[in-house]
Structure formats: C-alpha cells, structure tokens
Amino acid sequence: MGDNKTLFRKCVQYPIKIVLITLLTLNCCTTVIEEPGKDDLSVFPEEPKEPRKPAEINWAGKPVEMSVSADGRRLITGGNNFTGLYDSATIRTLNLTFKQPDYWSIMQSNYSTNTDLAATLVVDGKTYENVGVMFKGETSHREVYRNSKKLSFNISMRYIPTNQKLMGYRTLNLNNAFQDPSFLREVFYLHQIRKHVPAAKSNFVQLFINGENWGLYPNVQQLNKDFLDEWFFSDDGGNWRAEGISSGGVPVPGGGGGWGNGKSGLNYLGDNVALYQSNYTLKSSDIDDHWERLAAACKSLNTTPASLMTEEIPRYFDIDRVLWFLACEIAFSDDDSYVFKGQQDYYIYYEPEPQRITPIEFDGNSVMKMNNAGWSPFLNENKVNYPLSNKLLAVPQYRQRYLAHLRTIINELFDIASANRIIDNYKSQIDALVESDPKKLYGYNQFINEIGVLKNFISTRRNNLLSNPEVAQKSPEIIEVDYRNTDGVAWVPPVPNSEVIVTAKIAASTGINRVNLYYSASLVGNFSIIQMSDEGKYSDGVSGDGIYGAKLPGHPGGTYVRFYIEAVSDNAHLSVSYYPPGAEHDVFFFQVKSE
C-alpha cells in the first residue's frame, strides 16, 4: 500500500497536485497520507541513494544528538537539552481555527480514512495557513470519542506541498493522556530514556480550537525524517512502523499477555518481501532495497545457529542499541511495547551507513503502571515470536551486556531522589493547567493521586529488579581509564599511524576474568575487540596490580577513533560492566592529528 502511494506521487506532476489539493481544501480535504503520522514519505520523493560507507562519514555530518563532553574526552549520543518547539521548560499555546462550522463531525468522518482537514494554526503570534489536522490514536480514540472531545490530534505542517515547518518540525502529535491521569507518563519516560536510546522529544502545550480552550496536551515528536536526522548520520534508510496489520491489531493467544502473533516482531516470514509489506508500514526510504534488507535481517535473527550469533547478527542489527532498547522497555514496564506485544508499538530504522537495524521506542503512555511493577527482567524471553528477546538474551555475551545496561538504568534513572525531583518539577509546571483543563479525561484529584503512583512505581520497580538474582550479580568496578600517545602524554591525540596505549584500573570482589578494549576507527558502526592484559607490558604498572593495558593500532591523520572498556567478573555468570557506563552511545574518542 505504502509503495503504491509512492508510485502515485512519482506519476503526478507538481502543478496538477497543487490544483487538485487546493480544490479539495474547500471542504474535507483528502491528502495522499495514508494515516496519522504517515507523512514521512516525501511529497516529491528523491531517487534512491547509494548509502555512504562508515569511512566516508565526517564530523560535519554528525547528528545533532551527538555531542562532546565538557572535558572533550567522550562522544555522547542522546540526553541533550534542547530549546525550540520541545523545550521542556516552555508550555506554548497552539490556536487552531477551522473554517467549517461542522468541522468536528467532518473530522470524525475522516478518521476511518486518515484524511486531514485544513486549518489555520497560530503559535507565538505567527500564522501557519493550511495545516492538516486529523484525529489520531486507536484505543485512545475509540474509548473516548463517544463521551469526550479530549481526543488526540495529528497536525501536518506540510498538508499542501510546501516546506512549511513549525520551529523546524513538519508534524505534531498532541496526545490526550488516555489512561494516564498524571499527564506525565510519556513525557517523563521519554525524558529519561533519551539518555540511552533514540527516543522522541516531548513536552506540554495548551490547545485552543476556534477560540475554545481544549486544555493541556503532551506534545510528542513524530518519528519521521526530522527525528532520524537528529539521531543518525542520514535519514535515507528504511523507516518502518510495526503495526500487526495482518491480525488487525487483535491480541493473539499464546503471546505475552495475549500478544505476539509472530508477524511483525522481526520474525522471519520467508524471503518474499510481500510477506513483510503486509505486516510493517514503510514510512520513508531513499534506498531501493529496503524490504530486502528487512527480510534479510529477520532471517539472520531467527535462523542463525547459536554458535554463530555473535559473528553474524551484528552484521544486521545494532546489537548494543537493541539491548538498551529492551532494557528501557523492561525497566519502565512499558506494555505498549515490543517486549510486551511483540507485534506493534515500536519503529524500526535501517541505518544505511553501517547497514544495521535499530528498534525505536514508540507509544509510552502506558508505562509505569503498578500492576506491571513485578515484571521479570526477562519478560517473554522464552517465546519464539519475540526474537529480539528470545534469541539475543539466550546468547551469554549479549545477556550480560543487557544486564549491565539494565543496572545502569536502575542506578541512573531509578535513583529515587532524582526521579521524584523530575516528577515534581513536571507536576509544578502543569498543575494549574490540569486543574483548569475543561476537557480533561480525569479529575484533578486523580491527577494528584497519580503523581504518587508514579513515585511509588519508581521505588517498587527498583526494588523488584534488584531482587532478581541475575540483576543482583556484582560486576567489576572500572575506576579510571586513559590513553597515551607515543610520547607518553595522556589524553593528547597521536600523530598519524602511531600506536596508542589505553589503560584501565579495575577492581572486583569476585575477581576478574578478562578486560576488553572495544575500538572503532569510524564515527559509526561496529567495534573491534582487543583483550587487555595486566602483565606490565603496556604502561600498566606491574603484573597483577589491577591496571590493564592494550595497544590501539595507528590510523591515518584525521581519523576519529572511538573506544570503551568492558570488564568481565570471574563469577559464575561472567557479569560485566562498561566504562563509560553508557557505551556504546557514550564512549571515549580522539581524532588522530593531521599529516
């Protein structure tokens, strides 16, 4: 369906489009968008591109989410503060105006066909003509529209072919906080996990429609090319939404909580790409073999023998980001998620430069419910229709990496004092607007009580996870890391083609099995591994002193080298820790001096 729409766009000439769409805006205007949020396929798509190789990636093209630490030693992706539309300290007012007096009934009629209705939007005194507005959501619409007008909205700034954007963004999602009296769940969740995984920006807005106050809305970023540009070196790859299309979104017995039908959970359906086209919705792509890439990745994940997993699967998946993704969904008990449903409520991006797939979090309004606070840290790992969990967590090396990431999330994001402070700050920001919201789905007292529920979840979930014997395993403490050039000077980049000595001071109550140095001579892609030694060979003191060393090979001038440390405990589980703890999206780096 999505590919047919793309073909249609290619066949229709620009002037004809303008005439047709302009005529249609006189009433309930129909666009070529298939459904809410599917405006990612460009109105005038580019021809397929040949993806750049990792070695061709340069500093100028790095994504905006990638930044350098204050000391200049670490390259960090995620967790940045931002201004503009999604500034968390600002609640903007959005004013929508429809020309049709019966606009509400028109929009309800349009809901089943995912059809926009033209409106005028005013934000911060600036007017945006001919934006497209439609209702969005499934359960949040179906369960609400009969009794309330507090529905969720999708706003397309590029409804008529134009480059119009709102503060740099082409699409807005205003969510009605269905089943969330706190209004906070999705905004708080996304704020927390953006430190470790690609996740949408979010904040709050106040909405007015034809001059009437529609109240407070969580404003959540669309996972389109605007989003991809912020997190990846290009937005050219295949971007899909997993939606369980074949089953119509109906829970299937035998999965987790009745979900998991084995269709759109990165399951292998065969080599025929048509089987994937009926289970995933393509949102955008500027490469011509996106479906083949998706099918190949699914085949590899589901059919590779266990003995070859660590060699084969990294060719198709960004394993580290996958494990962080699973850990975030598990930690916050996200039941609109891959780990629970398997078949929907997540996105997939094929990153063309390293040729790897990354799953992306989507739909976080159902996180942090007390009835899910007892989830196992390995939910659905034994169910074959959840291959990211079933296949990867069965690999000892990946299981221990996942557990290390889960411990980092517990230590950082489930720090009770810090989490409660963030929740209180959000609560203070929106309190008066919630109380005065004339269309809110839940009473003000429910809002106050739900704030307490969120805080209770943080402490309960933390304790529950730490009580798991695998999570509770001790891992080594990496105390200090540095690198030295051939002159023996720490943290000073080397000259071209000269070796670098990396050292790490490690302590472990259960002993140390081994220490690994991961490195890459590119800003993106997989890492190579060197085992470090504590034998006094590499400026690491004397043998057995707990200081490990290894040599990094020399590289040409201008090369960016990333590296991080993995320490493996000598316990029965071989539990691991990383330094920096956020590896592989938070790593040490240097640039080799120019010739």
C-alpha positions as CSV (number, residue, x, y, z in Angstrom):
1,M,0.0,0.0,0.0
2,G,2.7,2.5,1.0
3,D,4.8,1.7,-2.1
4,N,1.7,2.2,-4.3
5,K,1.2,5.6,-2.8
6,T,4.9,6.4,-3.5
7,L,4.4,5.4,-7.1
8,F,1.3,7.6,-7.4
9,R,3.3,10.6,-6.1
10,K,6.0,10.0,-8.7
11,C,3.5,9.8,-11.5
12,V,1.6,13.0,-10.6
13,Q,3.2,16.3,-11.7
14,Y,3.6,19.2,-9.3
15,P,1.2,21.7,-10.9
16,I,-1.6,19.1,-11.0
17,K,-1.0,18.3,-7.4
18,I,-1.4,21.9,-6.3
19,V,-4.6,22.4,-8.3
20,L,-6.2,19.1,-7.0
21,I,-5.2,19.6,-3.4
22,T,-6.2,23.3,-3.4
23,L,-9.7,22.4,-4.7
24,L,-10.0,19.7,-2.1
25,T,-9.2,22.1,0.8
26,L,-12.5,23.8,0.2
27,N,-14.2,21.0,2.2
28,C,-12.8,17.9,3.9
29,C,-9.5,17.8,2.2
30,T,-8.0,14.4,1.3
31,T,-4.3,14.0,1.2
32,V,-2.1,11.3,-0.1
33,I,-1.1,10.5,3.5
34,E,-2.4,7.0,4.4
35,E,-3.0,7.6,8.1
36,P,-1.9,9.7,11.1
37,G,1.9,10.2,11.0
38,K,2.4,8.7,7.6
39,D,3.5,12.0,6.0
40,D,7.1,10.8,6.2
41,L,7.1,9.7,2.5
42,S,8.1,12.9,0.8
43,V,5.5,14.5,-1.5
44,F,8.3,14.7,-4.1
45,P,10.5,11.7,-3.2
46,E,14.1,11.6,-4.1
47,E,15.6,9.0,-6.2
48,P,17.2,6.1,-4.3
49,K,20.7,6.9,-3.0
50,E,23.8,4.9,-2.6
51,P,24.5,4.9,1.1
52,R,27.7,6.3,2.4
53,K,30.2,3.9,3.9
54,P,31.3,4.4,7.6
55,A,34.7,5.5,6.5
56,E,33.1,8.3,4.5
57,I,31.2,9.7,7.5
58,N,32.6,13.0,8.6
59,W,32.4,15.2,11.7
60,A,30.4,17.9,9.9
61,G,27.6,15.4,9.2
62,K,27.2,14.0,12.7
63,P,23.7,14.1,14.1
64,V,22.7,16.9,16.5
65,E,22.1,14.4,19.3
66,M,25.8,13.6,19.2
67,S,27.9,15.9,21.4
68,V,31.2,16.1,23.1
69,S,31.6,16.0,26.9
70,A,32.8,19.2,28.7
71,D,36.3,17.7,29.1
72,G,36.5,16.8,25.4
73,R,37.2,13.2,26.0
74,R,33.8,11.5,25.4
75,L,31.5,11.3,22.4
76,I,27.9,11.1,23.7
77,T,24.7,10.4,21.7
78,G,21.5,11.3,23.5
79,G,20.5,13.1,26.7
80,N,20.9,16.6,25.3
81,N,18.9,19.6,26.4
82,F,17.1,21.4,23.7
83,T,15.2,24.6,23.0
84,G,12.5,25.5,20.5
85,L,9.3,23.6,20.0
86,Y,10.1,20.8,22.5
87,D,11.8,23.0,25.2
88,S,10.7,21.2,28.4
89,A,10.6,24.5,30.3
90,T,8.1,26.1,28.0
91,I,4.3,25.4,27.5
92,R,3.3,27.0,24.3
93,T,-0.2,27.9,23.2
94,L,-1.5,26.4,19.9
95,N,-4.5,28.0,18.3
96,L,-6.3,26.0,15.6
97,T,-9.1,27.6,13.5
98,F,-11.3,25.6,11.1
99,K,-13.5,27.4,8.5
100,Q,-16.2,24.7,8.6
101,P,-18.8,25.1,11.4
102,D,-19.3,21.4,11.4
103,Y,-15.5,20.6,11.5
104,W,-15.9,18.1,14.3
105,S,-18.3,15.8,12.5
106,I,-16.2,16.1,9.4
107,M,-13.0,15.1,11.3
108,Q,-14.9,12.1,12.8
109,S,-16.0,11.0,9.4
110,N,-12.4,11.4,8.2
111,Y,-11.0,9.3,11.0
112,S,-11.5,5.9,9.3
113,T,-9.8,7.1,6.1
114,N,-7.0,9.0,7.8
115,T,-8.0,12.2,6.0
116,D,-6.8,15.6,7.0
117,L,-8.9,18.7,7.4
118,A,-7.4,22.1,6.6
119,A,-7.0,24.6,9.4
120,T,-5.0,27.7,10.3
121,L,-2.5,27.4,13.2
122,V,-1.2,30.3,15.2
123,V,1.8,29.8,17.5
124,D,3.7,32.6,19.3
125,G,1.9,35.2,17.1
126,K,2.9,33.5,13.8
127,T,0.3,32.2,11.5
128,Y,0.6,29.0,9.5
129,E,-2.0,28.5,6.8
130,N,-3.4,25.3,5.5
131,V,-2.1,22.8,8.1
132,G,-3.7,19.4,8.0
133,V,-5.5,18.1,11.2
134,M,-6.8,14.7,11.9
135,F,-7.7,12.6,14.9
136,K,-5.0,10.1,15.9
137,G,-4.8,7.0,18.0
138,E,-6.6,3.7,18.3
139,T,-7.8,2.8,21.8
140,S,-7.3,6.4,22.9
141,H,-9.8,7.5,20.2
142,R,-12.2,4.5,20.3
143,E,-12.7,4.6,24.0
144,V,-13.0,8.4,24.3
145,Y,-14.8,10.0,21.4
146,R,-18.4,8.9,22.4
147,N,-18.1,10.7,25.8
148,S,-15.5,13.4,25.4
149,K,-13.9,15.8,22.9
150,K,-10.5,15.4,24.6
151,L,-9.2,13.5,21.6
152,S,-5.6,13.2,20.3
153,F,-4.6,15.2,17.2
154,N,-2.0,14.8,14.4
155,I,-1.1,18.2,12.8
156,S,0.7,18.2,9.5
157,M,2.5,21.4,8.7
158,R,3.1,20.3,5.1
159,Y,-0.6,19.4,4.3
160,I,-0.4,21.2,1.0
161,P,3.0,20.6,-0.7
162,T,5.3,23.1,0.9
163,N,8.4,23.3,3.1
164,Q,6.3,24.8,5.9
165,K,7.5,23.7,9.3
166,L,6.8,24.8,12.9
167,M,10.2,25.6,14.5
168,G,11.9,23.1,12.3
169,Y,9.3,20.3,12.5
170,R,6.8,19.1,9.9
171,T,4.4,17.1,12.1
172,L,3.0,17.4,15.6
173,N,1.3,14.8,17.8
174,L,-0.9,16.0,20.6
175,N,-1.8,13.1,22.9
176,N,-4.9,13.1,25.2
177,A,-3.2,11.3,28.1
178,F,-5.7,8.4,27.8
179,Q,-5.4,6.1,30.8
180,D,-2.9,8.5,32.4
181,P,-4.4,10.8,34.9
182,S,-1.0,12.2,35.7
183,F,-0.5,13.5,32.1
184,L,3.2,12.7,32.8
185,R,3.9,9.1,31.9
186,E,5.0,9.5,28.3
187,V,6.8,12.8,28.8
188,F,8.7,11.6,31.8
189,Y,9.5,8.2,30.2
190,L,10.9,9.8,27.0
191,H,12.9,12.4,29.0
192,Q,14.5,9.5,31.0
193,I,15.3,7.1,28.2
194,R,16.6,9.6,25.7
195,K,19.9,9.4,27.6
196,H,20.4,5.9,26.4
197,V,18.2,5.2,23.2
198,P,16.9,7.2,20.3
199,A,13.6,8.5,21.6
200,A,11.2,11.3,20.7
201,K,11.3,14.7,22.2
202,S,8.3,15.7,24.3
203,N,6.8,18.5,26.4
204,F,3.4,20.1,27.0
205,V,1.2,22.5,25.1
206,Q,-2.1,24.2,25.7
207,L,-4.6,23.8,22.8
208,F,-7.4,26.2,21.6
209,I,-9.8,25.2,18.8
210,N,-11.8,28.0,17.2
211,G,-11.2,30.1,20.4
212,E,-12.3,27.4,22.8
213,N,-9.9,26.1,25.4
214,W,-9.1,22.4,24.7
215,G,-6.8,22.1,27.7
216,L,-3.3,20.6,28.2
217,Y,-1.7,18.1,25.9
218,P,1.5,16.1,25.9
219,N,3.3,17.1,22.7
220,V,5.3,14.1,21.3
221,Q,7.7,14.3,18.4
222,Q,6.9,12.3,15.2
223,L,9.3,9.5,14.4
224,N,9.9,10.8,10.8
225,K,12.9,12.2,8.9
226,D,13.1,15.2,11.3
227,F,13.7,12.7,14.1
228,L,16.1,10.5,12.1
229,D,18.2,13.5,11.2
230,E,18.7,14.2,14.9
231,W,19.9,10.7,15.8
232,F,21.5,9.2,12.8
233,F,24.1,10.2,10.1
234,S,21.4,10.3,7.5
235,D,17.6,9.8,7.2
236,D,18.0,7.9,3.9
237,G,17.3,4.4,5.2
238,G,14.1,2.4,5.6
239,N,11.9,3.6,8.4
240,W,9.0,1.3,9.3
241,R,6.3,1.2,11.9
242,A,5.4,-2.3,13.2
243,E,1.6,-2.4,13.4
244,G,0.4,-6.0,13.4
245,I,-1.5,-5.3,10.2
246,S,-2.2,-8.9,9.4
247,S,-4.1,-9.5,12.6
248,G,-5.8,-6.1,12.6
249,G,-4.1,-5.4,16.0
250,V,-6.1,-8.1,17.7
251,P,-4.4,-9.9,20.5
252,V,-3.4,-13.4,19.6
253,P,-3.4,-16.2,22.2
254,G,0.0,-17.6,23.1
255,G,1.9,-14.4,23.1
256,G,2.8,-12.2,26.1
257,G,-0.4,-11.0,27.6
258,G,-2.2,-12.4,24.6
259,W,0.1,-10.7,22.1
260,G,2.9,-11.9,19.9
261,N,1.5,-13.4,16.7
262,G,4.9,-13.9,15.0
263,K,4.2,-11.5,12.2
264,S,5.6,-8.0,12.9
265,G,8.0,-8.7,15.7
266,L,11.1,-9.0,13.5
267,N,10.1,-12.6,12.8
268,Y,11.3,-14.5,9.7
269,L,8.3,-14.8,7.4
270,G,10.2,-16.1,4.3
271,D,12.2,-14.5,1.5
272,N,9.2,-13.0,-0.3
273,V,9.2,-9.3,0.7
274,A,5.4,-9.1,0.1
275,L,5.0,-11.0,3.4
276,Y,6.7,-8.2,5.2
277,Q,4.9,-5.5,3.4
278,S,1.6,-6.7,4.9
279,N,3.0,-6.6,8.4
280,Y,5.0,-3.4,8.5
281,T,4.2,0.1,7.3
282,L,7.0,1.8,5.4
283,K,7.2,5.4,6.5
284,S,10.1,6.6,4.4
285,S,13.1,5.3,2.4
286,D,15.6,6.7,-0.1
287,I,17.3,3.4,-0.8
288,D,15.8,0.9,-3.3
289,D,16.2,-2.4,-1.4
290,H,14.7,-1.6,2.0
291,W,12.3,-4.5,2.1
292,E,15.1,-6.9,1.1
293,R,17.2,-5.5,3.9
294,L,14.4,-6.0,6.5
295,A,13.8,-9.6,5.3
296,A,17.5,-10.4,5.4
297,A,17.8,-9.1,9.0
298,C,14.8,-11.1,10.1
299,K,16.1,-14.2,8.5
300,S,19.5,-13.8,10.2
301,L,18.0,-13.1,13.6
302,N,15.7,-16.1,13.5
303,T,17.7,-18.8,11.7
304,T,21.4,-18.2,12.7
305,P,22.7,-21.1,14.8
306,A,23.5,-20.1,18.4
307,S,27.2,-20.8,17.9
308,L,27.4,-18.1,15.1
309,M,25.2,-15.4,16.7
310,T,27.9,-13.1,17.9
311,E,29.6,-13.2,14.5
312,E,26.5,-13.0,12.3
313,I,23.9,-10.8,14.0
314,P,26.0,-7.6,14.3
315,R,26.1,-7.5,10.5
316,Y,22.3,-6.8,10.6
317,F,21.5,-5.2,13.9
318,D,23.0,-2.6,16.1
319,I,23.2,-5.1,19.0
320,D,24.1,-2.6,21.7
321,R,21.2,-0.3,20.8
322,V,18.8,-3.3,20.7
323,L,19.8,-4.3,24.2
324,W,19.4,-0.8,25.6
325,F,16.0,-0.6,23.9
326,L,14.9,-3.9,25.6
327,A,16.3,-2.7,28.9
328,C,14.4,0.6,28.8
329,E,11.1,-1.0,28.0
330,I,11.5,-3.7,30.6
331,A,12.7,-1.3,33.3
332,F,9.7,1.1,32.9
333,S,7.3,-1.8,32.4
334,D,6.1,-0.5,29.0
335,D,3.1,-2.5,28.0
336,D,2.7,-0.7,24.7
337,S,6.0,-2.1,23.6
338,Y,8.0,-4.7,21.7
339,V,8.8,-6.6,24.9
340,F,5.1,-7.0,25.8
341,K,3.2,-7.0,22.5
342,G,5.9,-8.1,20.1
343,Q,3.9,-7.2,17.0
344,Q,3.4,-3.5,17.3
345,D,4.1,-0.2,19.1
346,Y,7.7,0.2,18.0
347,Y,9.5,1.5,15.0
348,I,12.4,0.0,13.0
349,Y,15.2,2.0,11.3
350,Y,17.6,0.5,8.8
351,E,20.7,2.7,9.1
352,P,22.3,2.6,5.6
353,E,25.9,3.7,6.6
354,P,26.7,0.7,8.9
355,Q,23.9,-1.3,7.3
356,R,22.2,-2.2,10.6
357,I,18.7,-2.1,12.1
358,T,17.8,-0.3,15.3
359,P,14.4,-0.6,17.0
360,I,12.9,2.6,18.3
361,E,10.6,3.2,21.2
362,F,7.0,4.4,20.4
363,D,3.9,5.0,22.4
364,G,4.8,5.4,26.0
365,N,1.6,6.5,27.7
366,S,1.1,3.1,29.4
367,V,4.5,2.8,31.2
368,M,4.9,2.7,35.0
369,K,1.7,1.0,36.0
370,M,1.7,-0.6,39.4
371,N,0.2,-3.8,38.2
372,N,3.3,-4.3,35.9
373,A,5.9,-3.4,38.6
374,G,6.6,-7.1,39.1
375,W,7.6,-7.8,35.5
376,S,10.5,-10.2,35.1
377,P,13.7,-8.5,33.7
378,F,13.5,-11.3,31.0
379,L,9.8,-10.9,30.1
380,N,8.9,-13.2,27.1
381,E,12.4,-14.4,26.6
382,N,11.2,-17.9,26.2
383,K,8.7,-17.1,23.4
384,V,10.0,-17.6,19.9
385,N,7.7,-14.9,18.5
386,Y,9.7,-12.3,20.4
387,P,13.1,-13.0,18.7
388,L,14.9,-9.8,20.0
389,S,14.3,-11.1,23.5
390,N,14.2,-14.9,22.7
391,K,17.3,-15.1,20.5
392,L,19.6,-12.3,21.9
393,L,19.1,-13.0,25.6
394,A,20.0,-16.6,25.0
395,V,23.5,-15.6,24.0
396,P,25.6,-15.3,27.2
397,Q,27.6,-12.4,25.9
398,Y,24.5,-10.4,25.0
399,R,22.6,-11.4,28.1
400,Q,25.4,-10.0,30.3
401,R,25.6,-6.8,28.2
402,Y,21.8,-6.4,28.6
403,L,22.1,-6.9,32.4
404,A,24.9,-4.3,32.6
405,H,22.7,-1.8,30.8
406,L,19.7,-2.6,33.0
407,R,21.9,-2.0,36.1
408,T,22.9,1.4,34.6
409,I,19.3,2.3,34.1
410,I,18.4,1.3,37.6
411,N,21.3,3.3,39.1
412,E,20.8,6.4,37.0
413,L,17.1,6.6,36.0
414,F,15.6,4.9,39.0
415,D,17.6,6.9,41.6
416,I,14.6,7.7,43.8
417,A,15.5,11.2,44.8
418,S,16.4,12.3,41.3
419,A,13.3,10.7,39.7
420,N,11.0,12.2,42.2
421,R,12.5,15.6,41.7
422,I,11.9,15.4,38.0
423,I,8.3,14.3,38.5
424,D,7.7,17.1,41.0
425,N,9.1,19.7,38.5
426,Y,6.8,18.5,35.8
427,K,3.9,18.4,38.3
428,S,4.6,22.0,39.3
429,Q,4.8,23.1,35.7
430,I,1.4,21.7,34.7
431,D,-0.6,21.7,37.9
432,A,-2.7,24.8,37.3
433,L,-3.3,23.9,33.7
434,V,-4.5,20.4,34.7
435,E,-6.9,21.8,37.3
436,S,-8.4,24.4,34.8
437,D,-8.5,22.0,31.8
438,P,-12.2,22.0,30.8
439,K,-12.0,18.7,28.8
440,K,-9.6,16.6,30.8
441,L,-10.5,12.9,31.0
442,Y,-9.8,12.6,34.7
443,G,-10.5,14.7,37.7
444,Y,-7.9,16.9,39.4
445,N,-7.8,14.7,42.5
446,Q,-7.0,11.7,40.2
447,F,-4.1,13.8,38.8
448,I,-2.7,14.4,42.3
449,N,-3.1,10.7,43.3
450,E,-1.4,9.5,40.1
451,I,1.7,11.5,40.8
452,G,2.0,9.4,44.0
453,V,1.5,6.3,41.9
454,L,4.5,7.2,39.6
455,K,6.7,7.8,42.6
456,N,5.6,4.5,44.2
457,F,6.4,2.7,40.9
458,I,10.0,4.0,40.8
459,S,10.8,2.7,44.3
460,T,8.8,-0.6,43.9
461,R,10.2,-1.4,40.4
462,R,13.8,-0.6,41.6
463,N,13.5,-3.0,44.5
464,N,11.8,-5.6,42.3
465,L,14.6,-5.6,39.7
466,L,17.4,-5.6,42.2
467,S,15.9,-8.6,43.9
468,N,16.4,-10.7,40.8
469,P,19.5,-12.9,41.3
470,E,20.9,-12.2,37.9
471,V,20.4,-8.5,38.1
472,A,21.9,-8.5,41.6
473,Q,25.2,-10.1,40.5
474,K,28.2,-8.0,41.2
475,S,30.3,-6.8,38.3
476,P,33.8,-5.2,38.3
477,E,34.3,-1.6,39.1
478,I,36.2,0.3,36.4
479,I,37.9,3.1,38.4
480,E,39.9,5.0,35.8
481,V,40.7,4.9,32.1
482,D,43.1,6.9,30.0
483,Y,45.1,6.8,26.8
484,R,48.6,8.0,26.0
485,N,50.3,8.8,22.8
486,T,53.8,7.7,21.8
487,D,55.3,10.5,23.9
488,G,53.5,9.1,26.9
489,V,51.3,12.1,27.3
490,A,47.7,11.3,28.5
491,W,44.7,12.5,26.6
492,V,46.7,14.1,23.8
493,P,45.9,12.7,20.3
494,P,48.6,10.7,18.5
495,V,50.3,11.6,15.3
496,P,49.3,9.7,12.1
497,N,49.9,5.9,12.0
498,S,51.2,5.7,15.6
499,E,50.0,3.4,18.3
500,V,48.1,4.5,21.4
501,I,48.3,2.9,24.8
502,V,45.0,2.5,26.7
503,T,45.0,1.6,30.4
504,A,42.2,0.9,32.8
505,K,42.2,0.4,36.5
506,I,39.8,-2.3,37.6
507,A,38.6,-3.7,40.9
508,A,36.3,-6.7,41.5
509,S,35.4,-8.5,44.7
510,T,34.8,-11.8,42.8
511,G,38.0,-11.5,40.7
512,I,38.4,-10.5,37.0
513,N,38.0,-13.0,34.2
514,R,39.2,-10.6,31.5
515,V,39.1,-7.0,30.3
516,N,38.3,-6.0,26.8
517,L,39.1,-2.8,24.8
518,Y,36.5,-2.1,22.2
519,Y,37.5,0.4,19.4
520,S,36.4,1.7,16.1
521,A,38.1,3.9,13.5
522,S,34.8,5.4,12.4
523,L,32.1,7.6,14.0
524,V,29.5,4.9,13.3
525,G,29.4,1.1,13.0
526,N,30.6,-2.0,14.9
527,F,33.6,-2.1,17.2
528,S,36.6,-4.4,17.1
529,I,37.9,-6.1,20.3
530,I,41.4,-6.3,21.9
531,Q,41.9,-8.2,25.1
532,M,43.8,-6.1,27.7
533,S,46.5,-7.6,29.9
534,D,47.7,-7.0,33.5
535,E,51.3,-8.1,32.9
536,G,53.1,-4.8,32.9
537,K,53.6,-4.8,29.1
538,Y,51.6,-1.7,28.1
539,S,52.5,1.1,30.6
540,D,50.1,-0.6,33.0
541,G,52.4,-0.8,36.0
542,V,53.5,-4.2,37.4
543,S,51.9,-7.6,36.8
544,G,48.8,-8.2,38.8
545,D,48.3,-4.7,40.1
546,G,44.7,-4.4,38.6
547,I,45.8,-1.9,35.9
548,Y,45.2,-3.3,32.5
549,G,46.7,-2.1,29.2
550,A,46.5,-2.6,25.5
551,K,47.7,-1.0,22.3
552,L,45.4,0.6,19.7
553,P,46.8,0.4,16.1
554,G,47.8,3.6,14.4
555,H,45.5,5.3,11.9
556,P,45.8,7.9,9.2
557,G,45.7,11.6,10.1
558,G,42.2,13.0,10.8
559,T,40.7,9.6,11.7
560,Y,38.2,9.6,14.6
561,V,38.8,6.7,17.0
562,R,36.1,5.6,19.5
563,F,36.8,3.2,22.4
564,Y,35.4,1.9,25.6
565,I,36.3,-0.7,28.3
566,E,34.4,-3.9,29.2
567,A,35.4,-5.7,32.4
568,V,34.2,-9.3,33.0
569,S,33.9,-10.6,36.5
570,D,35.2,-14.1,37.4
571,N,31.9,-15.2,38.8
572,A,29.6,-18.0,37.5
573,H,27.6,-15.5,35.4
574,L,30.7,-13.7,34.0
575,S,28.8,-10.5,34.7
576,V,30.2,-7.3,33.0
577,S,30.5,-3.6,33.4
578,Y,31.4,-0.9,31.0
579,Y,33.2,2.4,31.1
580,P,31.8,4.8,30.2
581,P,28.6,3.1,31.6
582,G,26.6,4.4,28.6
583,A,28.7,2.6,26.0
584,E,28.2,2.3,23.0
585,H,26.4,5.6,22.7
586,D,28.7,7.2,25.3
587,V,32.4,6.4,24.5
588,F,35.8,7.8,24.7
589,F,37.2,9.2,21.5
590,F,40.1,11.2,19.9
591,Q,41.0,12.4,16.4
592,V,44.4,11.5,15.1
593,K,46.4,14.6,14.3
594,S,46.5,15.7,10.7
595,E,49.6,15.0,8.5
